[in-house]
């Protein structure tokens, strides 16, 4: 098993010596789970409502791209900074502050959207501020889990969170569309704001989290912010496991997200799907992911050779996309898409679990902050490239190319990323 080469302390945290209750009996975890899930559910309402408002007000896809690019720039610039703050400050305090800030910002967005002739750039600025707030909250939340549930329960906890995330996104986008149609854009965004307020209350009720030892706390107070930032970046550059994850996860996402777009295009142009078949295909990836997450959650510590399991699924995703590129009917495509979602869960969920187990608790905020920045940029880069070439050639050809590149990456990863492959 991997041992990090850099650590701020031999005694990572009190979580290492604390006996924790099971996740379903852990009040703090359940409160955080509800907080995370309800705010994510609300975000789906906000996303649908904001996109609809932009299209109604401007009729331009370019204006939607302005918001997307703004969020990407913020994510790439603030990820490591936000992660460093999560390692220096009380993480619960960060979560509480960002929930209140997000609540105020989202309610303000709802107000201005309801006012006629609101300048578009004002909504862009406010949306960017909401994104910035979320960037500070995410690493604080992710890095807190090991102190809340303990390393012995982290696999089950991450599995539950991932399962809940997929359910909230799947149900949220469906219900959100109905809500926007029934009550309007502003009301849907107000609903999102209320979820941030509920999230704040739940984090408040969860109580204080376990924190690093006093010696580590004093060290953080004396150290400079820039020194902590450099330490985190140096860790990602030197530590073999962290470096391997930074290579593998964004690369997989770089190919995976464009393939989702191409699947939608092929469903209409190649497979001539009915509305029912199109909806079923849209549900296949999250459904497959939930089945895989549920299996990981059910098996728990009984899963052996986790590194090899990750690599096997990574290696097989490419050929599945190649097979999908040759598929001519929606009936044949649906089970393949479901299997891809299932495989993707093993490549991502197990990596996230191992990352929490192997990265020093004092550095988790920075690691998740940087990883989140890269993960937010990679899909858009892939989508841009895939969209460009899909117009020049065909969606089938680009899908085949993505499958081939993923297969090549899988083979290289098995050979080069041995620290993941050999992980037990």
C-alpha positions as CSV (number, residue, x, y, z in Angstrom):
1,X,0.0,0.0,0.0
2,X,1.2,3.5,-0.8
3,X,2.8,5.6,1.8
4,X,3.0,9.4,1.1
5,X,6.5,10.8,1.0
6,X,5.5,14.2,2.4
7,X,3.5,14.7,5.6
8,X,3.1,17.6,7.8
9,X,2.9,15.3,10.9
10,X,3.2,11.7,11.9
11,X,0.0,12.1,13.8
12,X,-2.3,13.1,11.0
13,X,-5.3,13.8,13.0
14,X,-7.4,12.7,15.9
15,X,-9.4,10.7,13.4
16,X,-6.6,8.2,13.3
17,X,-7.1,7.2,16.9
18,X,-10.8,7.9,17.3
19,X,-13.4,5.1,17.2
20,X,-16.2,6.2,14.9
21,X,-19.8,5.0,14.8
22,X,-21.0,3.4,11.6
23,X,-22.1,5.9,9.0
24,X,-25.8,5.4,9.5
25,X,-25.4,6.1,13.2
26,X,-23.0,9.0,12.7
27,X,-25.1,12.2,13.2
28,X,-22.4,14.5,11.8
29,X,-22.0,12.5,8.6
30,X,-25.8,12.3,8.1
31,X,-26.1,16.1,8.6
32,X,-23.3,16.8,6.1
33,X,-24.8,14.3,3.7
34,X,-28.2,16.0,3.8
35,X,-26.5,19.4,3.5
36,X,-24.6,18.4,0.4
37,X,-27.5,16.6,-1.2
38,X,-30.1,19.3,-0.8
39,X,-27.8,22.1,-2.0
40,X,-26.9,19.9,-5.0
41,X,-30.6,19.3,-5.7
42,X,-31.2,23.0,-5.6
43,X,-28.3,23.7,-8.0
44,X,-30.0,21.6,-10.7
45,X,-33.1,24.0,-10.5
46,X,-30.8,27.0,-10.7
47,X,-28.9,25.6,-13.7
48,X,-32.1,24.9,-15.7
49,X,-33.6,28.3,-14.8
50,X,-30.5,30.3,-15.6
51,X,-29.9,28.6,-19.0
52,X,-33.6,29.2,-19.9
53,X,-33.4,32.9,-18.8
54,X,-30.2,33.5,-20.9
55,X,-31.8,31.9,-24.0
56,X,-35.1,33.9,-23.5
57,X,-33.3,37.2,-22.9
58,X,-30.5,36.9,-25.5
59,X,-31.4,34.0,-27.8
60,X,-27.7,33.4,-28.1
61,X,-25.7,30.3,-27.2
62,X,-22.7,32.6,-27.1
63,X,-24.1,34.3,-24.1
64,X,-24.4,31.0,-22.3
65,X,-20.8,30.3,-23.2
66,X,-19.8,33.5,-21.5
67,X,-21.1,32.2,-18.2
68,X,-19.5,28.8,-18.7
69,X,-16.1,30.4,-19.6
70,X,-16.3,32.7,-16.6
71,X,-16.9,29.8,-14.3
72,X,-14.1,27.8,-15.9
73,X,-11.6,30.7,-15.5
74,X,-12.6,31.1,-11.8
75,X,-12.2,27.4,-11.2
76,X,-8.8,27.2,-12.8
77,X,-7.5,30.2,-10.8
78,X,-9.1,29.7,-7.4
79,X,-9.0,25.9,-6.9
80,X,-5.5,25.7,-5.3
81,X,-6.1,28.9,-3.3
82,X,-9.4,27.7,-1.9
83,X,-7.9,24.3,-1.1
84,X,-5.1,26.0,0.8
85,X,-7.6,28.0,2.9
86,X,-9.4,24.7,3.6
87,X,-6.2,23.3,5.1
88,X,-5.4,26.5,7.2
89,X,-8.9,27.4,8.5
90,X,-11.7,25.6,10.4
91,X,-13.4,23.7,7.6
92,X,-16.8,23.8,9.2
93,X,-16.5,27.6,9.4
94,X,-15.7,27.8,5.7
95,X,-18.8,25.7,4.9
96,X,-21.0,27.9,7.1
97,X,-19.7,31.1,5.6
98,X,-19.9,30.0,2.0
99,X,-23.5,28.7,2.5
100,X,-24.6,32.1,3.8
101,X,-22.8,33.9,1.0
102,X,-24.2,31.7,-1.6
103,X,-27.7,32.1,-0.2
104,X,-27.4,35.9,-0.4
105,X,-26.0,35.8,-3.9
106,X,-28.5,33.4,-5.3
107,X,-31.5,35.4,-3.8
108,X,-29.9,38.5,-5.4
109,X,-29.7,36.8,-8.8
110,X,-33.4,35.8,-8.5
111,X,-34.4,39.4,-7.7
112,X,-32.5,40.9,-10.7
113,X,-33.7,38.2,-13.1
114,X,-37.3,39.2,-12.1
115,X,-36.5,42.9,-12.9
116,X,-37.0,43.8,-16.6
117,X,-34.0,44.9,-18.6
118,X,-31.4,43.6,-16.1
119,X,-27.9,44.0,-17.6
120,X,-26.6,40.6,-18.6
121,X,-23.1,41.3,-17.3
122,X,-24.6,41.8,-13.8
123,X,-25.9,38.2,-13.8
124,X,-22.5,37.0,-15.1
125,X,-20.7,38.7,-12.2
126,X,-23.2,37.3,-9.6
127,X,-23.0,33.8,-11.1
128,X,-19.2,34.0,-11.0
129,X,-19.4,35.0,-7.3
130,X,-21.6,32.0,-6.6
131,X,-19.1,29.8,-8.4
132,X,-16.2,31.3,-6.3
133,X,-18.1,30.6,-3.1
134,X,-18.7,27.0,-4.1
135,X,-15.0,26.6,-4.9
136,X,-14.1,27.4,-1.3
137,X,-16.8,25.2,0.1
138,X,-16.0,22.0,-1.9
139,X,-12.4,21.3,-0.7
140,X,-13.5,22.1,2.9
141,X,-16.3,19.6,2.6
142,X,-14.3,16.9,0.9
143,X,-11.3,17.2,3.3
144,X,-13.6,17.0,6.4
145,X,-15.0,13.6,5.6
146,X,-12.1,11.5,7.0
147,X,-12.3,13.5,10.3
148,X,-16.1,12.9,10.5
149,X,-16.3,9.2,9.6
150,X,-12.8,7.9,10.2
151,X,-10.7,6.0,7.7
152,X,-12.4,2.7,8.6
153,X,-15.7,4.0,7.3
154,X,-14.5,6.3,4.5
155,X,-15.3,3.9,1.6
156,X,-18.9,3.5,2.7
157,X,-19.3,7.2,3.3
158,X,-17.9,8.2,-0.1
159,X,-20.1,5.5,-1.7
160,X,-23.2,6.9,-0.1
161,X,-22.4,10.5,-1.0
162,X,-21.7,9.5,-4.6
163,X,-24.9,7.5,-4.8
164,X,-26.9,10.5,-3.4
165,X,-25.2,12.9,-5.8
166,X,-26.3,10.9,-8.8
167,X,-29.8,10.5,-7.5
168,X,-30.0,14.3,-6.8
169,X,-28.7,15.2,-10.2
170,X,-30.9,12.7,-12.1
171,X,-34.1,13.6,-10.2
172,X,-33.2,17.3,-9.8
173,X,-32.9,18.0,-13.6
174,X,-36.2,16.2,-14.2
175,X,-38.1,17.8,-11.4
176,X,-36.4,21.1,-12.0
177,X,-37.7,21.4,-15.5
178,X,-41.2,20.8,-14.3
179,X,-40.8,23.3,-11.5
180,X,-39.5,26.0,-13.9
181,X,-42.4,25.4,-16.3
182,X,-44.9,25.6,-13.4
183,X,-43.6,28.4,-11.3
184,X,-41.1,30.4,-13.4
185,X,-37.4,31.1,-13.5
186,X,-37.1,33.4,-10.5
187,X,-38.9,31.0,-8.2
188,X,-36.7,28.1,-9.3
189,X,-33.6,30.2,-8.4
190,X,-35.1,31.2,-5.1
191,X,-35.6,27.5,-4.3
192,X,-31.9,27.0,-4.9
193,X,-31.2,29.9,-2.5
194,X,-33.4,28.3,0.2
195,X,-31.5,25.0,-0.1
196,X,-28.3,26.9,0.8
197,X,-30.0,28.3,3.9
198,X,-31.1,24.7,4.8
199,X,-27.6,23.5,4.2
200,X,-26.2,26.2,6.5
201,X,-28.6,25.0,9.3
202,X,-27.7,21.4,8.8
203,X,-24.0,22.1,9.0
204,X,-24.7,24.2,12.1
205,X,-26.6,21.3,13.7
206,X,-23.8,18.9,12.9
207,X,-21.6,20.5,15.5
208,X,-17.8,20.9,15.5
209,X,-15.7,18.5,13.5
210,X,-12.6,16.8,14.8
211,X,-9.5,18.9,13.9
212,X,-5.8,18.2,13.7
213,X,-3.7,18.1,16.8
214,X,-2.7,21.3,18.6
215,X,0.9,21.0,17.3
216,X,-0.3,21.0,13.7
217,X,-2.7,23.8,14.4
218,X,0.0,26.0,15.8
219,X,2.2,25.1,12.8
220,X,-0.5,26.3,10.5
221,X,-0.9,29.6,12.4
222,X,2.8,30.3,12.2
223,X,3.2,29.4,8.5
224,X,2.6,31.8,5.7
225,X,-0.2,31.2,3.2
226,X,2.1,31.2,0.2
227,X,4.3,28.6,2.0
228,X,1.3,26.3,2.5
229,X,0.2,26.8,-1.1
230,X,3.7,25.9,-2.4
231,X,3.7,22.9,0.0
232,X,0.5,21.6,-1.5
233,X,1.6,22.0,-5.1
234,X,5.0,20.4,-4.3
235,X,3.1,17.5,-2.7
236,X,1.1,17.0,-5.9
237,X,4.4,17.1,-8.0
238,X,6.5,14.7,-5.8
239,X,4.0,12.3,-4.3
240,X,3.6,9.3,-6.7
241,X,0.0,8.5,-5.8
242,X,-1.2,12.1,-5.9
243,X,0.5,12.7,-9.2
244,X,-1.0,9.6,-10.7
245,X,-4.5,10.7,-9.7
246,X,-3.9,14.2,-11.1
247,X,-3.0,12.5,-14.4
248,X,-5.7,9.8,-14.5
249,X,-8.9,11.5,-13.3
250,X,-8.8,14.6,-15.5
251,X,-7.7,12.6,-18.5
252,X,-10.6,10.2,-18.1
253,X,-13.0,13.2,-17.7
254,X,-11.5,14.9,-20.8
255,X,-12.7,12.0,-22.9
256,X,-15.8,11.0,-21.0
257,X,-17.7,14.2,-21.1
258,X,-17.4,14.7,-24.9
259,X,-18.6,11.1,-25.4
260,X,-21.8,12.0,-23.6
261,X,-22.4,14.8,-26.0
262,X,-21.6,12.6,-29.0
263,X,-24.1,10.0,-27.6
264,X,-26.8,12.5,-27.7
265,X,-25.9,13.5,-31.3
266,X,-25.8,9.9,-32.4
267,X,-29.1,9.2,-30.7
268,X,-30.8,11.8,-33.0
269,X,-28.8,11.6,-36.2
270,X,-27.7,7.9,-36.4
271,X,-30.0,5.8,-34.2
272,X,-33.2,7.9,-34.9
273,X,-34.3,7.4,-31.3
274,X,-37.8,7.9,-30.1
275,X,-38.3,10.4,-27.3
276,X,-38.7,7.4,-24.9
277,X,-35.4,5.9,-26.1
278,X,-33.6,9.2,-25.9
279,X,-34.7,9.7,-22.3
280,X,-33.7,6.2,-21.5
281,X,-30.2,6.7,-22.9
282,X,-29.9,9.9,-20.9
283,X,-30.7,8.0,-17.8
284,X,-28.3,5.1,-18.6
285,X,-25.0,6.7,-17.5
286,X,-26.2,7.9,-14.1
287,X,-28.1,4.6,-13.6
288,X,-25.0,2.6,-14.5
289,X,-23.0,4.8,-12.2
290,X,-25.5,4.3,-9.3
291,X,-25.4,0.5,-9.8
292,X,-21.6,0.5,-9.6
293,X,-21.6,2.8,-6.6
294,X,-24.2,0.7,-4.9
295,X,-22.1,-2.4,-5.5
296,X,-19.0,-0.7,-4.1
297,X,-21.0,0.4,-1.1
298,X,-22.4,-3.1,-0.6
299,X,-19.1,-4.9,-0.8
300,X,-17.1,-2.3,1.2
301,X,-13.8,-3.7,2.6
302,X,-14.5,-7.0,0.9
303,X,-13.2,-5.5,-2.3
304,X,-9.6,-6.6,-2.8
305,X,-7.1,-5.5,-5.4
306,X,-8.8,-2.2,-5.8
307,X,-6.0,-0.8,-8.0
308,X,-6.3,-3.6,-10.5
309,X,-10.1,-3.2,-10.5
310,X,-9.7,0.5,-11.4
311,X,-7.3,-0.3,-14.2
312,X,-9.4,-3.2,-15.7
313,X,-12.4,-0.9,-15.9
314,X,-10.3,2.0,-17.3
315,X,-8.9,-0.4,-20.0
316,X,-12.4,-1.6,-21.0
317,X,-14.2,1.8,-21.3
318,X,-12.3,2.6,-24.6
319,X,-13.4,-0.6,-26.4
320,X,-16.9,0.0,-25.3
321,X,-16.9,3.4,-27.0
322,X,-15.4,1.8,-30.1
323,X,-18.3,-0.7,-30.0
324,X,-20.8,2.1,-29.5
325,X,-19.4,4.0,-32.6
326,X,-20.4,1.0,-34.8
327,X,-23.8,0.6,-33.2
328,X,-26.7,1.3,-35.6
329,X,-29.8,1.1,-33.4
330,X,-30.9,2.7,-30.1
331,X,-31.9,-0.8,-28.8
332,X,-28.3,-2.0,-29.1
333,X,-26.8,1.2,-27.8
334,X,-28.7,1.4,-24.5
335,X,-27.1,-1.6,-22.7
336,X,-23.6,-0.5,-23.9
337,X,-24.2,3.0,-22.4
338,X,-25.4,1.5,-19.2
339,X,-22.2,-0.7,-18.9
340,X,-20.0,2.4,-19.6
341,X,-21.7,4.2,-16.7
342,X,-21.1,1.1,-14.5
343,X,-17.4,1.0,-15.4
344,X,-16.9,4.7,-14.9
345,X,-18.1,4.4,-11.3
346,X,-15.2,2.0,-10.5
347,X,-12.6,4.3,-12.2
348,X,-13.7,7.4,-10.3
349,X,-15.4,6.4,-7.0
350,X,-12.6,4.0,-5.9
351,X,-10.0,6.6,-6.8
352,X,-11.7,9.2,-4.6
353,X,-11.9,6.7,-1.7
354,X,-8.2,5.8,-2.0
355,X,-7.2,9.5,-2.3
356,X,-8.8,10.2,1.1
357,X,-7.1,7.3,2.7
358,X,-3.6,8.0,1.3
359,X,-3.3,11.8,1.4
360,X,-2.4,13.4,4.7
361,X,-5.4,15.0,6.3
362,X,-3.5,18.4,6.5
363,X,-3.1,18.4,2.7
364,X,-6.5,17.1,1.5
365,X,-8.0,20.5,1.0
366,X,-5.2,21.5,-1.3
367,X,-5.3,18.2,-3.2
368,X,-9.0,18.3,-3.7
369,X,-8.8,22.0,-4.6
370,X,-6.3,21.5,-7.4
371,X,-8.0,18.4,-8.6
372,X,-11.3,20.2,-8.7
373,X,-9.8,23.0,-10.8
374,X,-8.4,20.6,-13.4
375,X,-11.5,18.5,-13.4
376,X,-13.6,21.6,-14.1
377,X,-11.5,22.7,-17.1
378,X,-10.9,19.3,-18.8
379,X,-14.5,18.5,-19.8
380,X,-14.9,21.8,-21.6
381,X,-11.7,21.4,-23.5
382,X,-12.8,18.0,-24.6
383,X,-16.2,19.2,-25.5
384,X,-14.8,22.0,-27.6
385,X,-12.4,19.7,-29.6
386,X,-15.0,17.0,-30.0
387,X,-17.7,19.4,-31.2
388,X,-15.3,21.0,-33.8
389,X,-14.3,17.6,-35.3
390,X,-17.8,16.2,-35.2
391,X,-18.9,18.9,-37.6
392,X,-16.0,18.2,-39.9
393,X,-16.2,14.5,-39.9
394,X,-19.1,12.6,-38.2
395,X,-20.1,11.8,-34.6
396,X,-19.4,8.1,-35.3
397,X,-15.8,8.8,-36.4
398,X,-15.1,11.1,-33.4
399,X,-16.6,8.5,-31.0
400,X,-14.4,5.8,-32.5
401,X,-11.4,8.1,-32.0
402,X,-12.3,8.8,-28.4
403,X,-12.6,5.1,-27.8
404,X,-9.2,4.5,-29.4
405,X,-7.5,7.3,-27.4
406,X,-9.1,6.0,-24.2
407,X,-7.9,2.5,-24.9
408,X,-4.4,3.8,-25.6
409,X,-4.5,5.8,-22.3
410,X,-5.7,2.7,-20.4
411,X,-2.8,0.7,-21.7
412,X,-0.3,3.5,-20.8
413,X,-1.9,3.9,-17.4
414,X,-1.5,0.2,-16.6
415,X,2.2,0.4,-17.5
416,X,3.1,3.8,-16.0
417,X,0.7,4.4,-13.1
418,X,1.8,1.4,-11.2
419,X,1.2,3.1,-7.8
420,X,-2.6,2.9,-8.6
421,X,-2.4,-0.5,-10.3
422,X,-0.7,-2.1,-7.3
423,X,-2.9,-0.6,-4.7
424,X,-4.8,-3.1,-2.5
